[in-house]
């Protein structure tokens, strides 16, 4: 009886380890976001335009401390 309990217990431990490892192995690797040069240029242009508008707003209000 004790031998059978040990075998079942050991089998449960091994099964949980195999399931745990296979669960981790099935995670798809996350790919890094790749941006094209056109996308980078577009984002930079938008940001630069926002910066220019902010600078124009600051020059219109001289009371604003820098």
C-alpha positions in Angstrom: 0.0 0.0 0.0 2.8 2.4 0.9 4.6 1.6 -2.3 1.6 2.5 -4.4 1.1 5.8 -2.5 4.7 6.7 -3.2 4.4 5.9 -6.9 1.2 7.9 -7.2 2.7 10.8 -5.3 5.9 10.7 -7.4 3.8 10.5 -10.5 1.8 13.6 -9.5 5.0 15.5 -8.8 6.5 14.6 -12.1 3.2 15.4 -14.0 3.0 18.8 -12.3 6.6 19.6 -13.2 6.1 18.5 -16.8 2.9 20.6 -17.1 4.5 23.6 -15.5 7.5 23.4 -17.8 5.4 22.9 -20.9 3.2 25.8 -20.0 6.2 28.1 -19.8 7.6 26.8 -23.1 4.4 27.5 -24.9 4.6 31.3 -24.3 5.2 33.0 -27.6 8.2 35.3 -27.5 7.2 38.9 -27.6 8.5 40.6 -30.7 10.0 44.0 -30.4 8.2 46.8 -32.1 10.0 47.7 -35.3 9.3 51.1 -36.8 10.1 52.1 -40.3 12.2 55.2 -41.0 9.0 56.8 -42.4 7.2 56.2 -39.1 10.1 57.6 -37.1 10.2 60.7 -39.3 6.5 61.2 -39.1 6.5 61.0 -35.3 9.5 63.4 -35.2 7.8 65.9 -37.5 4.6 65.9 -35.3 6.6 66.4 -32.2 8.6 69.2 -33.7 5.4 70.9 -34.8 4.0 70.7 -31.3 7.3 72.1 -29.9 7.2 75.0 -32.4 3.6 75.8 -31.4 4.5 75.7 -27.7 7.5 78.0 -28.3 5.2 80.5 -30.2 2.8 80.4 -27.3 5.5 81.2 -24.9 6.8 84.1 -26.9 3.3 85.6 -27.1 3.1 85.6 -23.2 6.2 87.4 -21.9 4.9 87.3 -18.3 5.4 83.5 -18.2 8.6 82.7 -16.4 11.1 80.5 -18.2 
